[in-house]
Amino acid sequence: MYVDVILPLPLDGVFTYSVPPELERQVAVGYRVLVPFGRNKTYVGIVASTHGDSPLCEKEAQRPDYRGTVPSVSKIKPILQVLDTSSILLDSQLNLWRWISDYYLSPIGEVYKAALPAGLKAEDGYRPKTETYIRLTPKFRSEQALHIALDMLQRAPSQQKAFIDFLDLTMIQGDGSFVTSPADVTKEPSPCITRDELLNQGHTLAAISALVKRGLLETYEQEIGRLNHGWEPHPEHVKPLSLSQQEAYNQIQFAFLQKPVTLLHGVTSSGKTEIYIHFIQQALDKKQQVLYLLPEIALTVQMMDRLHRVFGNRLGIYHSKYADAERVEIWRKQLSKNPYDVILGARSAVFLPFQRLGLVIVDEEHETSYKQQDPMPRYHARSAAIVLAQSLGAKVLLGTATPCAETWHNAQTGKYGLVMLTERYKGIELPEIQVIDIKDLQHRKMMHGPFSPILLLKVREALERGEQVILFQNRRGYAPMIECKQCGWVPHCQHCDVSLTLHRNLNQLTCHYCGYTYQVPVECPACGSRELQTRGYGTEKIEDEVRAIFPEARIARMDLDTTRTRQAYERIINDFSSGRTNLLIGTQMISKGLDFDKVSVVGILNADTMLNYPDFRAYEHAFMMMSQVSGRAGRKGRRGLVILQTKSPDLPVIRQIVDNDYAAFFHSLMAERREFRYPPFSRLVCVYLKHRSGSLVDTASHEMGSRLRQWFGARVLGPDRPAVAKVKSLAIRKLLLKIESGLDLPTVRKYLTLAQQQMLQDKRYVSLQIYFDVDPL
């Protein structure tokens, strides 16, 4: 018997091992096995298939230096141990892994590494959380024995008091008598409490240990779950839908009869979430499971509270900010006979086991956060969720106020169902957007730093009315760079081709690509001048200036620097939701579907940083981001106000944002995309080459380009230097492949992989990295 095993390594294919006769009955597809690899390493692998055929020793054939010789079967190594008594991977998950590996041109070992929690990949495995419990030893489980024990402790008052308190906590009935019936004395386990409970009564660990040593008490470990099992379900909390929501709900129901995927395009604050809740309840009534995806971990905080009120302990939360042990427990629970019916999570939740999935909701489907960037696999969670759902016969509901170009095109051409929700809940008007020409104000010297006079006025008025304000600046840190006033010197990262960001609170310069930090220079190393000035504004600097202007404001900042833990996310959002803070400064995190009742003013401090980004998607992303952040204003009560500051007020995209004219924006966008063969009219594959030597990567990229042009011709663009051409001391070059509709994608992937293998067989390129980014964002 042989097994093909997936290993958590960046190598293509599976690796064949033999199964010792004594283990043949213990192994099956989806089981974890401990296997040797190389000379002296072992790994935890997943069994992808079992067979009895004589293998061709794939573990040798898959090596990058494989030359076509087939080693003898005698070289096949046996598995060392079977780690499971049941499968930890369902067939649907394994099929999803294979699809991601194939479509995104990523080794399946990388998919394995991304999908499984670390505790399931380690040789020592996941350790259940346990707690120390205390109980009476068998010989002291009678009233007579207890009196003897109390007499024994007369000369040890601290031990006697601890023992009496233990009895008070476990053995005393309401009438003051001991539990002493024969059945009570002999039943297992005897009445017990946790050691911590007794310690909380004011006793010392030494006293408890002495009682154990005397043989009066015994301790034992008991597994306890890390998962929250509170919150009873309350389906009666499902709110009735408004007329417009009910109409949208009915249209989605009808669309699902014809299409497996439907787009709900609803304006901000139109009540899409309530429609989702009704569909979740419908799925639960059918005994189906639901996967609810959100683009940011921050969003799970508000959504978790909202869904818990309805679905209680039927709801599970899963994302990367949870401790690994918690994620392991959720994974195991999903494989149990009592899994969570609803999973709320970020993109990694798509990898969880689902035994009866009926509905997938992808909220804010346009968000780029759904696309994994680094490390591999560079998958898109929206696409992966659709593939998973279709393999299980589940429906997919995509929801957003600003659909991405590909989704909008699929809905317009009939591939997806399309339902529109054009009015806000309870008829609240969309916010008024005032465009401020800051170029003119700067010329007239009327700007107060990054703030226009009208913005400062409206912020002050809102705070005086007891309302809340959001200021949006899509740059973190204090300033994007510092510069010598005399000679123009700017500090750059030694390892990356980027300038360093000043973080004044930490008093350091940081590279946002490799994370390396540097001391802030006192003088310019080029000319010796001490006149070093900051250039530009990050959220940290905005916070400082706002504190100086509005000392009475209760300010919070929400960016990557302030939200590195799950608790930090929750604290910032809960403080703002409850009114403990009233002015929130943030990056794009604050644009992603957060719901705050009292926000009346939103300030977009500089639209041009988004509009002038060197990427063909710049206007699309800017439109989405500014429309979304504008939607945070005026969600309850009075109409909100958005102050949009820009140096280019006459751009058509600015007017389209002001008018919320999504149709006009995408009409012009689609014409441009069609003419230049960009998505959704072509698929893109970026080919990246990395090496420490800039000259070698130049040579390799031109050679790679020549190989690809043999098959793809003018569809191959480049090589060129990306905007950031060095990261972590590796020089980078990029080729771009445009694949028109109708071209056979499996054949494309075949030739890309072949070119990669041919390059890596060249001894010159032994340490060259070549990887692909399919459908890049």
N, C-alpha and C positions, 0 to 999 in steps of 0.2 A: 504494500500500500504506500502511495506517495501523496504528499500534499503540496500545493502551490501556495506560497506564503507571501503576504505583503509585509515588507519591512519599513520601518520609519526612517528611510534613507532617501536622499535625492537621486535615486537610480530608477531607470525605466524598468517596467515589467515586474513579474513575480519571480520567486526563487523556490526551486523544487527541493524538498527534503523527503527522506524516507521516514516511515513510521515504524518503530519497533513493535513486534507482535503484541507485547503486553499493553500497548497504548492504543491499538487499533480501535477498540470499542469506546475509547474515551474522546475521540477527536471527530470534529465535523466542521462544516463551513461556518464561519463566524466565531469560532473559538480562538482564544489567544494561546499561542504556544511559545515556549522559550526555545530559541534555536541558536546554534553557533554560526558565526560569520567571520570570515577572515581567519587569522591565525589564533587569536586568543580573545575574541569579543563574542558577546552574546546579546541578543535583542529579543524583545517581545514582539512577535509578529501575529498577523491575523490570517487565518486559513481562508483562502479565496476559493479553493476547489480541492477535491480529493479524487484520486484516480488510481488505477492499477496498471496503467500502461508504463512501459519502460521509458523514462523521461530522457530528454536530451541535455540534462544538466543546465537548465536555464540560468542558474546562478553564475555559471561561467560565461555563457553566451551573452549575458546582458552587460558584461563589463565593457567600459568604453574602449579598451584596447583589444577587444575580441577580434580575431582574425579569421574566423570561420572554421576552426578545428573544434571537434566535438569531443570533450573528455569522456572517459569511460564511465559507465553507470556506477562503478565501484567508488568513484569520487563523491557520490551523493552522500551528504552527511545526514544523520538521523536527527529528528527533533529530540530535545532533551526533556521537555516536561509539557504537559497540558495544564493550563492555568485555570480553566473554567469547567463547570459542570453543565453549562448551558450556553447558548450563543449570546454574545454581547453585541452582535451586529445582525440586523435583519437583512433579508434579501434586497429590499427596496433601498436600504442605505448603501449596500455594496454596489448596486447598479448605479446609484447617484455618484459614488466615488469614481466609478469607471467613466461615467459621462463627463465629470469635471476634468478628470485626467486627460481624456481624449480631446474634448472641445477646447480646453484652455492650454493644451500642450504642456502639461505639468506631470512629472513622475507621480504615479499613484502613491508612492511612499510619502510625498509631500502632502497629498490629500489626507492620508492617514494621520500625519502629524497635526494637521490643522483641525481634523474632525474630532479626534478622541481627546478627552481630558487627560492631563499628564499622569494622573493616578492610574489610568488604565494602560498606559504605555510603559510604566516603570516596572523593573523586574521585582522589586519589593512590593509593588502594587499599592493599591489604595488601602489605607488603614481606617477602619470605621471609628467614628468618634465614640469614646467610652467614658463612663463616669463611675467613680468608686462609690459603691453602696455598702451599708453596714447592716448586719442582722445578728440576732442571738445565735450562739452556737447551739447545736442540738441538745446538749446536756443541760442547758439552762432554759429550756422552753417549757417550764412548769412553774406554778406559783411557789411551791416549796423551794425549788432551786433558785428562784429569784430572791427569796428572802435570805438564803444562804449567801448569795452573791453580795447582797447589800451589807451583810455582816462582815464579809471579807474585806469590804472597802472602808470600814470604819476609820482606819488609820491613814487613808488616802483620800482626803476630802475632795480634792479636785477631780479625781477619778470617780468618786461616788456621785458627785454632782453631775458629771457628764453622763454617767450611767442612768441616773434618775431622769435626766432630761431626755435621754434616748427613749426610756420607757414612756415618758409623757408623750413623746412624738409618735410612738408606734403601738404601744401595747395597752393603753388605758381606754376603757369604754367611757361612754358619757356619764354613767353612774359611778365612776371611780374605780370599778373593779377591773382586775386583770382579765385578758382574754386567755382562758385556761381550759377550755373544753378539749377533750382528747383530739378532736378533729383539728382544732386550731394549733395544738401543740405539735402535731406531726406533719402538717401540710407544708409543702415546699413551694416557693420560698417562704420563710417566716416573715412576719411584718418587718419592714426595713425602710431605711431612709438613706439619702445620699450623705456621704461624709461631709460635704459642704454645708448641708442643712444643720448638722450638729456643730460644725465650726462656727456657723452664724449665730449660734446661741451663746457665743462667748468662750467656748472651750478651745484648748490648745491641741495641736496635732500630737504632742507628746502624751497628753492624757488619753486620747483615743488609742494611740499605739500601745500604751500600757494595758488598756482593757483588752486589746486583741492579744497581747502577749500572755495575759493571765488566762486566756481561753474563754472569756465571757462573751466577747463579740468576735465576729469574723467579717472580713472585707472581701468584696468580689467586684469584678468589673462587668458592667453591662453596657451593651451598645445602645447609643441614643442617636436619633436622627438629627441632622443639622437643619432639616427643612422645617418650615413653619407650617404647623397643621391646624392653626386656628382659623377663625373666620368661616362660620357656617354659610353655605350658599343662601342667597336671598333673591330668587328669580322675580319676586314681586317688586324688587327695586328697578326692574327694567322700565324705563320711562316710556309713555306713549309717544309715538312719532307725530310731528306736525304734518300738515297736509302735504307740504313739499317733500318732506322726508319720506312719508308713506308712499308718495308717487314714485320717488326714486327707488325705494325698497321694492315696490312691485315691478318696476322696470328691470331691476337687477335680477329678480326671480325669473322673469321672462327671458332675459338675455342668457341666463345660465342653462335654459332649456336648449339653446342653440349653440352656445360657445362655452368652452371650459374656462376661459379667462375673460373678465369684464373689468373695464376701467370706470371708476366712479370719479368724474371730474367735478368737484364741488369747490366753490369759492371758500376762502378762509372763514372759519367760524360758521359754516353752514350746517354743522351737526353731523358730519360724516361718522364720528365715533359712535354716536347713538345708533346709527344704522348698522355699524359693525356689531354692536352688542346684540341687536335683534337677530342678526345672522348667526352669531355665536350661539345664542340660546336655541335657535332653530336646529343647529347642528347637534347640540347636546341632547335635544329632545329625540333626535334620530340615533342616539348612542354613538355619535361620531366625535372625533377629536379635532381640535382647531389649533393651527399655528398662526400666531399674530406677530408679524415682524415689524420692528421699528428701526430707523436708521441710526439712532444715537442712544447710548446707554442712559443719557440724561432724561430722555423721554419716558423711559420705563418707570421713573419715579412717580410722575403724575398718573400715568396710565395704570400702573399697578394699583394705586389706591382706588381708582375709579372702577376697575374690573373686580377688585376684591369685594367691594360692596355688593356686587351682584353674584359673583361666582364663587366667592369664599375660597375654601381649600381645594376647589377643583382647578384652581389657577396655579401654575408654576412659573417661576422667573428664571431665565437663563441668559447669561452674558458673561463677557470676559472679566468684568470687575468682581465677579463672585469668586470666592476661594475655590481652588481646584477640588477640594474634598466635597464642597457643596455641589459642584457640577457633576462629580462622579455619582453622588447620591441621586441627583435628578436623572442622570442617565440610567442608573439601575432601576429607579422607580418607573421610568417609562417602559422598561422591559418587564415589569412585574404584572401581576393580575389586577393591580389597582393603580394605573398610571394617572398622571394629571390629564384632565380632559382638555384643558386650555394651556398652551405654552406661550408666554409673552417674552420676546427676546430680541436681541440684535442679530446680526447676520449669522453668527455661529450656531444659532438655534436651529438652522435648517438641517444640521447634521444629526439632530437627536432622533432616537427611534420613535416611530409612530406606528401603532398597531392597527388603528382604524381611522386614519386621517380622512376628514371629509371636507375641510375648508381651510384655505390659506388666505390670510389677509396681509397684504404688503402695504403698510401705511406710509405716506410720503414717498411713494415709489420712485420719484424723480431724484432722490438724494444720492449723491456720489458716494456717501459712506457705505452704501451697500456693496461697493466694489472693493474687494481686498486688493491692496497694492503690494506691500511687502510684509512678510516673505511670501513665497509660493504656497499654495496655488492662487493665482490672481483671478479668482472667480467673482462673478456677480451674484449676490444672494437672491436678487429678484429672479434671474434666469434659472438659478438652481432650484428655487422654490417652485417655479412653474413646471420644471422637469419632474421634480419629486411628486408634485400633485397629480400630474398627468399619468405617471406610472401607477398611482394608487387610485385613480378615478376620482380625485378630489377637485373641487372648484377653487378658482383663484380670483380674489377681489383685489384689484389695485386701486388705491385711493390717493388723491392729491389735488391740490388747487392749481398746480403747475406741472402738468405731465412732461416727461422728457420727450425728446424728438422721436425716438424710436417707438415709445409706447403710443404717442399721439398718432403716428403714422399707422401703426398696427390697428388702432381703433378706427381711424378714418377709412382704411382699406378693407375693413370687415374681418380681419383676423381675430380681433378682440371685440367683445361687446362694448358699447359706450353708453353711459348714463350721465346726464348733466344735472347738477344741482346749483342753480344760479343765484339763489338768494340766501342771505345769512339767516341764522336761526332767529325766530321771532321778528323778522323783518328789519333787523338792525342794519343801518347803512354801512357800506364799505367805507374805510377811512378816507378823509380828504388828504390828498398828497400835494404839498406845496413844494415846488422846485425852486431852489435858491442858487443863483449864479455866484459861486464863491470867487470866481476869477475876477468878476467886476468888483466885488466887495474887497478883495485883497488889493486891487488897484487903487481903490479909494481908502485903503487902510481902515476898514470898518470891521475886519474880522478880529475876534478875540481868541487868538490861537486857532484851534480848529473849529470854533463855534461862531456861527453867524448871529447877529443881534436878534433876529426873529426866533432862532432856536432857543437862545438863552431866555428870552421873554416867555415863550410858551412853556419851557421847563419850569420856570419860576411860578407861573400861574397854576400849573398842574400841581406842583408840590403844595402851594398855598391852599388849594382846594382839597387836599388830602388824597390826591390821586397819585398814580405811579408813572414812571418814565423809564423807557429803554433807550440806550444809546448804543448804536451798532458801529463797531470799528473792526474790520476783518484782519487785524494784525495784533498778535500778542507781544508781550514784552514792553519795555519802556519806549524804545525807539528802534527802527529797523537798522540804523547804522549810526556810528559817530564819525566825524570828519575833522581833519585839521583845517582850521580857518585860514592858515597861511599857505599851505602847499596842496591841500586837497587830499591828503593821504587818508585812506579808509582801511581799517583792519579787516583782514579776510581770514577764514579758517585755513589752517595749515593742511587739512585733509580734504577739504571740499572747495569747490569753485563758487563760493558764496561769501558775501559780507556777513559780519557777526552782528547779532542783535543784542542790544544793551538791555539787561534786566537789572534795574537799579536797586530793587528791593534785596536782591542777592549780591549786588555790587560785583557783577561779572558780565562778561561777554559770552554769548552762547551761540553755537552753530545749531540751527534748527534741522539740519540734515543728519549729522552724526552725533549730536549731543555733546560734543567736546566743549569745555569751558575754558575761558582765559581771564586773566586779571585785567581790569580796566586800566589802560596806560595813563600815567600822569602827564607825560609829554609825548609829542610826536617823534617816533623813531627816525623819521625821514629828515626833518628839519630842526627838531629840538623845541619847537613851539609848544607852549602850554595852553594854547587857545584851541581846545578840542570842544566841538559843539555837536549836539545831537541833531539828527536829520529825520524828520517824519514823526509820526505818532503811533505808539502801540497802546493797547488797552491799559497798561500800567500807568503810562503818562496821562492818558485821558482821565483816569481815576484821580491822579494827583491834582490835575487842573480843576476837575469838577469839585473836589473837596475844598479847594481854595475859593471857588466862586459860590458854592452852595454849602457852607459849613453846617447848616442845619439838616442837610439831607442824610439819610441812612443808606449808605452806598454799598453795593456788592459788585464783585467782578466775576464773570464767568468765562473762563478760557481754559486752555489745556494746562496752564500753570496752577490754576486754583481748583481743578477737578480731577486730580490724579487718583482719588479713591472713590469708592461707591458712597461712602459717608459724606464726602465733600459735595458731590452732586446733590444728594438729598438735602443737605443743610442749606445750600444756596437756594434751591428751588422752593423748599418749604418756607424759608425765611421770607422770600419774596411773595409767595402765595398768601402767607398769613399777614403780610403787612409789616413785619419786623424790619424789613428794608423797603425803601420806596424808590430807589434809583438803581437800575441794573445796567452795567456796562458789559458788553460781551462781543465775542466773535460770532462766526456762523452758527455756533451752538444754539444761540438764542433765536435763530430763525426757524427752527425745526419743530413746529407743531406744539410748542408749549402754550398753555392756556392760563392766562392771568386775567382776573376779572376787572381790576382797577387801573389797567394801563390805558392812559388817555393820549399820551404823546410818545412817538417813536422818532428818534433822530438817526438818520443815515449820514454819517459824518463825511464820507468821501466815496461817492459812487465810482469815481474814475479808476480807483485801484482795481476794481473788478472789471470794468469795461475795457481797460487798456492791457489786459493780460494777453500775452502772445500765444493764443490758442484758438482754434476754429470754434470751440464751444464757449468762448468768453461771453458773448452776448446772451447765449442761452442760460448759462449759469448765473450771470448777473441778473437777468430778468427773473429767474426763479428765486434767487436769494433775496432780492429787494422786494419782490411781491410777497414772499413769505414773511419777512421781517415786518413789512408794513401791516400784514394781517394780525400781528400781535396787538394792534391798537384798537380800542373801542369794541371789544368782544362782548361786553355786557353794558347795558345802559346807553349813555350818550355816544354820539359819533366820535371816532378817534381822529387824531391828526398826525400826519407823517411829514417831517421836514426832511427833504431829500436834497443834500448839498452836492453840487457838481460844478465842474468847470466847462461842461459840455451840455448845457440845457437844451440845445436844439437837436440833439440826436433823436432820430425816430423812436429808438427803444425807450428813451426816457418818457416820451409822450404815451407810448403803449403801456408802460408801467403805471403812469398816472391814471389812464383810462381803464386799466385792467383789461386791456384789449388783447386777450390771448390769441384770438383768431387772426388778427392782423399781424401780430408778431410772428406767428408760425407760418403764415402765408409767405412772408418775405424770407423767413429763415429757410423754408423748404425749397424755394426757388434757388437760393444760393447753394444749398447742399446738393441739389440735383445737378447744377451746372458744374460743380467742382468734384463731384463723385465722393461725397462724404456721407456718413450715416444719416438717415436710414437707407440711403440708396446704394451704399457699399458697406462692406464689413472691413474693418481695419485690423491689421496685426502689426504691432511694433516688434521689431527684432533688436534686442539690446546686446551689445558686446562690451565686456569690461575686462580691464587688465591694468596692472600697475604701470606698465610702459605705454605712454601715449603714442609713440611711434609704432609699436607692435599692434595696438588696437586699431590704429589707422590702417595699417596694411591688412589686418584681418577683416576689417569692416568692408574694405573695397573688394577683397576676395569673396567674402560672403555675398556682397551685392552682385558680383559677376555670376556666381553660382545660381542665385535666385533668378536672375534675368534670363538664364537659359530656359527656365520653365515659365516664368511669369512676364517676361518682357517689360514693357513700359509701366506695368502695374507696380513696379518696385521703385520707390523714391529714396534717394540718399546714396551713401551714408552722409550723415551730418552730425554736427555737435549739438546736443540738446542745450536748452537754456542753462542748465546746471551740468557742466561737462565733466565734473570730477566729484565723486562722493566717497568718503572713507578711503581716500588715497587711491581710488580706482578711477582711471580715465574711462569715459563712457562715449560710445558712438551708437547711433540709432539708424535703422532702416525702417521704412514704412511700406507696407504692402496693402494696396487697395483691391478688394475682391468684390467684383460686381455681382449682383443677384443672378442666380442661375449657374454660377461656377460651382463645381462639385467640391464641397468643403472637405470631405475625407481625403480627396486627392491632394488638395492644398496642404492639409496637415501632413500627409505622407511626404511631400517634397520638402516641406520646411524641416521636418525631423531628419530627413536624409541629408540635407545640406548641413545641418548641425552636426550630425555624426561624422560626415566627411571632414569637416573642419577640425573636429576634436581628435581625429586620428592622426593629424599632422603633428609631428613632434614639436614644431615651433609653438604650437598653441596648447601645449599640455596644461597650462594653468589659466587658459582663457575661459571666461564665463560667457556663455551664450544662452539667452533665455527669451521667451516670447511673452508678450502681453496682448491677449486676444480681446477685442472690443475695448480698447483703452478709453479712459475718461480723462 
